[in-house]
Amino acid sequence: TLQSSEVVLQILGLVLAFGNFMNGGNRSRGQADGFTLDILPKLKDVKSSDNSTSLLSYIVAYYLKHFDEDAGRETCLYPLPEPQDLFQASQMKFEDFERDLRKLKKDLNDGV
């Protein structure tokens, strides 16, 4: 979902576009070709000049207004996996996963 979802790409595109706009006067940071994922949790800490809203809130509101046709309706769906599922996936060790897959494949081939 994270790699193929159009919604995720739209949201990350908004993060990049707004970040570029905010850093537009800064030659070393403006018009970046990308950003690192460690910036995402910090979006809630970037506040408006009057401290009334965060960049995260602004991005969500902008997305709902301009991209989500079902916003505010019963048909509106949360476009990402549940946070707990993401956390569990992030804790997975790929070496262990590959070892378990090899064992399953061997067991299937052996007829177990």
PyRosetta script that sets phi, psi and omega in degrees:
from pyrosetta import init, pose_from_sequence

init()
pose = pose_from_sequence("TLQSSEVVLQILGLVLAFGNFMNGGNRSRGQADGFTLDILPKLKDVKSSDNSTSLLSYIVAYYLKHFDEDAGRETCLYPLPEPQDLFQASQMKFEDFERDLRKLKKDLNDGV")
pose.set_psi(1, -45.0)
pose.set_omega(1, -177.3)
pose.set_phi(2, -65.7)
pose.set_psi(2, -30.9)
pose.set_omega(2, -177.9)
pose.set_phi(3, -88.1)
pose.set_psi(3, -25.6)
pose.set_omega(3, -172.2)
pose.set_phi(4, -117.1)
pose.set_psi(4, -5.7)
pose.set_omega(4, -175.1)
pose.set_phi(5, -75.1)
pose.set_psi(5, 127.5)
pose.set_omega(5, 176.5)
pose.set_phi(6, -63.7)
pose.set_psi(6, -35.3)
pose.set_omega(6, 179.1)
pose.set_phi(7, -62.8)
pose.set_psi(7, -45.4)
pose.set_omega(7, 179.3)
pose.set_phi(8, -61.7)
pose.set_psi(8, -42.9)
pose.set_omega(8, 178.7)
pose.set_phi(9, -62.3)
pose.set_psi(9, -38.5)
pose.set_omega(9, 178.7)
pose.set_phi(10, -65.7)
pose.set_psi(10, -44.2)
pose.set_omega(10, -179.4)
pose.set_phi(11, -65.7)
pose.set_psi(11, -44.3)
pose.set_omega(11, 178.2)
pose.set_phi(12, -65.0)
pose.set_psi(12, -33.3)
pose.set_omega(12, 175.4)
pose.set_phi(13, -64.2)
pose.set_psi(13, -38.9)
pose.set_omega(13, 176.5)
pose.set_phi(14, -65.8)
pose.set_psi(14, -41.2)
pose.set_omega(14, 177.9)
pose.set_phi(15, -59.0)
pose.set_psi(15, -45.8)
pose.set_omega(15, 179.5)
pose.set_phi(16, -64.8)
pose.set_psi(16, -45.9)
pose.set_omega(16, -177.4)
pose.set_phi(17, -63.7)
pose.set_psi(17, -46.0)
pose.set_omega(17, -179.7)
pose.set_phi(18, -69.0)
pose.set_psi(18, -36.5)
pose.set_omega(18, 176.5)
pose.set_phi(19, -63.5)
pose.set_psi(19, -42.5)
pose.set_omega(19, 177.4)
pose.set_phi(20, -62.8)
pose.set_psi(20, -41.1)
pose.set_omega(20, 179.7)
pose.set_phi(21, -63.8)
pose.set_psi(21, -45.5)
pose.set_omega(21, -178.1)
pose.set_phi(22, -65.8)
pose.set_psi(22, -31.7)
pose.set_omega(22, -179.5)
pose.set_phi(23, -98.1)
pose.set_psi(23, 11.9)
pose.set_omega(23, -174.4)
pose.set_phi(24, -57.1)
pose.set_psi(24, -33.1)
pose.set_omega(24, -179.6)
pose.set_phi(25, -84.5)
pose.set_psi(25, -1.7)
pose.set_omega(25, -176.8)
pose.set_phi(26, -107.1)
pose.set_psi(26, 111.1)
pose.set_omega(26, -175.8)
pose.set_phi(27, -62.8)
pose.set_psi(27, -32.6)
pose.set_omega(27, -177.2)
pose.set_phi(28, -78.2)
pose.set_psi(28, -20.5)
pose.set_omega(28, -177.3)
pose.set_phi(29, -118.3)
pose.set_psi(29, -24.8)
pose.set_omega(29, -175.9)
pose.set_phi(30, -65.2)
pose.set_psi(30, 150.9)
pose.set_omega(30, 178.7)
pose.set_phi(31, 53.1)
pose.set_psi(31, 46.8)
pose.set_omega(31, 178.0)
pose.set_phi(32, -67.2)
pose.set_psi(32, 152.0)
pose.set_omega(32, 176.0)
pose.set_phi(33, -86.1)
pose.set_psi(33, -5.9)
pose.set_omega(33, -179.1)
pose.set_phi(34, -179.2)
pose.set_psi(34, -173.3)
pose.set_omega(34, 177.1)
pose.set_phi(35, -151.0)
pose.set_psi(35, 162.0)
pose.set_omega(35, 177.7)
pose.set_phi(36, -90.2)
pose.set_psi(36, 152.4)
pose.set_omega(36, -176.0)
pose.set_phi(37, -66.0)
pose.set_psi(37, -19.8)
pose.set_omega(37, -179.8)
pose.set_phi(38, -67.6)
pose.set_psi(38, -11.3)
pose.set_omega(38, 177.4)
pose.set_phi(39, -76.6)
pose.set_psi(39, -25.0)
pose.set_omega(39, -172.8)
pose.set_phi(40, -58.2)
pose.set_psi(40, -46.2)
pose.set_omega(40, 178.1)
pose.set_phi(41, -66.2)
pose.set_psi(41, -18.6)
pose.set_omega(41, -177.8)
pose.set_phi(42, -84.2)
pose.set_psi(42, -9.1)
pose.set_omega(42, -179.0)
pose.set_phi(43, -60.0)
pose.set_psi(43, -31.6)
pose.set_omega(43, 179.8)
pose.set_phi(44, -71.4)
pose.set_psi(44, -18.7)
pose.set_omega(44, -178.1)
pose.set_phi(45, -89.7)
pose.set_psi(45, -14.3)
pose.set_omega(45, 178.8)
pose.set_phi(46, -83.7)
pose.set_psi(46, 113.7)
pose.set_omega(46, -173.5)
pose.set_phi(47, -104.1)
pose.set_psi(47, 156.1)
pose.set_omega(47, 174.9)
pose.set_phi(48, -69.8)
pose.set_psi(48, 167.4)
pose.set_omega(48, -176.7)
pose.set_phi(49, -61.5)
pose.set_psi(49, -29.5)
pose.set_omega(49, 178.2)
pose.set_phi(50, -95.8)
pose.set_psi(50, 6.7)
pose.set_omega(50, 175.7)
pose.set_phi(51, 64.0)
pose.set_psi(51, 21.9)
pose.set_omega(51, -176.0)
pose.set_phi(52, -91.7)
pose.set_psi(52, -18.7)
pose.set_omega(52, -178.4)
pose.set_phi(53, -148.7)
pose.set_psi(53, 161.9)
pose.set_omega(53, 178.2)
pose.set_phi(54, -105.5)
pose.set_psi(54, 164.1)
pose.set_omega(54, 176.4)
pose.set_phi(55, -61.9)
pose.set_psi(55, -36.8)
pose.set_omega(55, 177.9)
pose.set_phi(56, -61.2)
pose.set_psi(56, -46.7)
pose.set_omega(56, 179.0)
pose.set_phi(57, -61.4)
pose.set_psi(57, -40.3)
pose.set_omega(57, -179.7)
pose.set_phi(58, -65.3)
pose.set_psi(58, -43.7)
pose.set_omega(58, 179.8)
pose.set_phi(59, -62.8)
pose.set_psi(59, -44.0)
pose.set_omega(59, 179.3)
pose.set_phi(60, -62.4)
pose.set_psi(60, -46.7)
pose.set_omega(60, 179.7)
pose.set_phi(61, -62.4)
pose.set_psi(61, -41.6)
pose.set_omega(61, 179.2)
pose.set_phi(62, -63.5)
pose.set_psi(62, -44.2)
pose.set_omega(62, 179.2)
pose.set_phi(63, -61.0)
pose.set_psi(63, -47.5)
pose.set_omega(63, -178.7)
pose.set_phi(64, -61.7)
pose.set_psi(64, -39.1)
pose.set_omega(64, -177.8)
pose.set_phi(65, -73.9)
pose.set_psi(65, -38.2)
pose.set_omega(65, -171.0)
pose.set_phi(66, -106.1)
pose.set_psi(66, -17.1)
pose.set_omega(66, -174.3)
pose.set_phi(67, -122.2)
pose.set_psi(67, -32.1)
pose.set_omega(67, -173.7)
pose.set_phi(68, -96.1)
pose.set_psi(68, 102.5)
pose.set_omega(68, -178.8)
pose.set_phi(69, -67.4)
pose.set_psi(69, -22.6)
pose.set_omega(69, -177.9)
pose.set_phi(70, -97.5)
pose.set_psi(70, 7.6)
pose.set_omega(70, -177.8)
pose.set_phi(71, -55.4)
pose.set_psi(71, 130.6)
pose.set_omega(71, 178.4)
pose.set_phi(72, 83.1)
pose.set_psi(72, 0.1)
pose.set_omega(72, 179.9)
pose.set_phi(73, -108.0)
pose.set_psi(73, 164.7)
pose.set_omega(73, 177.3)
pose.set_phi(74, -64.8)
pose.set_psi(74, -24.6)
pose.set_omega(74, -178.2)
pose.set_phi(75, -79.8)
pose.set_psi(75, -4.6)
pose.set_omega(75, 179.6)
pose.set_phi(76, -67.5)
pose.set_psi(76, 131.2)
pose.set_omega(76, -179.2)
pose.set_phi(77, -117.4)
pose.set_psi(77, 145.7)
pose.set_omega(77, 172.9)
pose.set_phi(78, -72.2)
pose.set_psi(78, 119.5)
pose.set_omega(78, -168.6)
pose.set_phi(79, -81.3)
pose.set_psi(79, -2.4)
pose.set_omega(79, -176.1)
pose.set_phi(80, -117.4)
pose.set_psi(80, 160.5)
pose.set_omega(80, 173.1)
pose.set_phi(81, -61.8)
pose.set_psi(81, 159.4)
pose.set_omega(81, 178.2)
pose.set_phi(82, -60.0)
pose.set_psi(82, 140.8)
pose.set_omega(82, -178.6)
pose.set_phi(83, -54.0)
pose.set_psi(83, -38.1)
pose.set_omega(83, 179.9)
pose.set_phi(84, -64.2)
pose.set_psi(84, -37.5)
pose.set_omega(84, 177.7)
pose.set_phi(85, -64.9)
pose.set_psi(85, -41.0)
pose.set_omega(85, 177.5)
pose.set_phi(86, -63.2)
pose.set_psi(86, -42.1)
pose.set_omega(86, 179.7)
pose.set_phi(87, -62.3)
pose.set_psi(87, -46.1)
pose.set_omega(87, -180.0)
pose.set_phi(88, -62.2)
pose.set_psi(88, -40.6)
pose.set_omega(88, 178.8)
pose.set_phi(89, -65.3)
pose.set_psi(89, -35.2)
pose.set_omega(89, -179.0)
pose.set_phi(90, -70.1)
pose.set_psi(90, -21.4)
pose.set_omega(90, -179.3)
pose.set_phi(91, -86.1)
pose.set_psi(91, -8.7)
pose.set_omega(91, -177.3)
pose.set_phi(92, -70.2)
pose.set_psi(92, 136.9)
pose.set_omega(92, 174.9)
pose.set_phi(93, -97.5)
pose.set_psi(93, 119.5)
pose.set_omega(93, -174.4)
pose.set_phi(94, -63.5)
pose.set_psi(94, -30.9)
pose.set_omega(94, 178.5)
pose.set_phi(95, -63.4)
pose.set_psi(95, -42.8)
pose.set_omega(95, 178.1)
pose.set_phi(96, -65.8)
pose.set_psi(96, -40.6)
pose.set_omega(96, 179.8)
pose.set_phi(97, -62.9)
pose.set_psi(97, -45.8)
pose.set_omega(97, 178.4)
pose.set_phi(98, -62.9)
pose.set_psi(98, -40.7)
pose.set_omega(98, 178.5)
pose.set_phi(99, -62.1)
pose.set_psi(99, -44.4)
pose.set_omega(99, 179.2)
pose.set_phi(100, -64.1)
pose.set_psi(100, -39.0)
pose.set_omega(100, 177.8)
pose.set_phi(101, -64.8)
pose.set_psi(101, -41.7)
pose.set_omega(101, 177.8)
pose.set_phi(102, -62.1)
pose.set_psi(102, -41.3)
pose.set_omega(102, 179.0)
pose.set_phi(103, -64.9)
pose.set_psi(103, -43.4)
pose.set_omega(103, 178.1)
pose.set_phi(104, -61.5)
pose.set_psi(104, -43.1)
pose.set_omega(104, 179.1)
pose.set_phi(105, -62.2)
pose.set_psi(105, -43.4)
pose.set_omega(105, 179.5)
pose.set_phi(106, -64.1)
pose.set_psi(106, -43.6)
pose.set_omega(106, 179.5)
pose.set_phi(107, -62.1)
pose.set_psi(107, -39.6)
pose.set_omega(107, 178.6)
pose.set_phi(108, -66.2)
pose.set_psi(108, -42.1)
pose.set_omega(108, 179.4)
pose.set_phi(109, -67.3)
pose.set_psi(109, -30.9)
pose.set_omega(109, 179.6)
pose.set_phi(110, -82.0)
pose.set_psi(110, -7.1)
pose.set_omega(110, 178.2)
pose.set_phi(111, 81.4)
pose.set_psi(111, 22.6)
pose.set_omega(111, -179.9)
pose.set_phi(112, -76.9)
pose.dump_pdb("model.pdb")
